């Protein structure tokens, strides 16, 4: 793994550990082959694939939080 990728991976692991330690619900989804901010337009969402999946996950999260529920399947640590 290249140095930049290792540094980014370490930062990501730390962020995930910090969220877990704080009891904050979170979930990491990686979309192989997609760059940062790949969800740019409605046409990509309608086509499905990574953009459609990412949009669906976002909507699921918002629905659950807006409904006053803890997001299901999201990592959290109870104290």
C-alpha positions, 0 to 999 in steps of 0.5 A: 500500500502506498504511503498516502493510502496508508495514512488515509487508512489509519485516519479512517480507522481512528475516526471509526474507533472514536465514533464507536467510543463516543457511542455515535451510530456510524457505518462505512460503505466503500464503493470500489472504483469510485472516487470521492463525491461520486454521487453527483446527479440524479441520472447516476442515482437512477442508473443504480450501481454505486450512486444508487446504493449510496443514495439509498443508504443516505435516505435510509439513514435520514428516514430512521433518524427523522423517525426518532429511531437509532439507525439499524445496522449501524455500529455503536457502542453502548456504555 
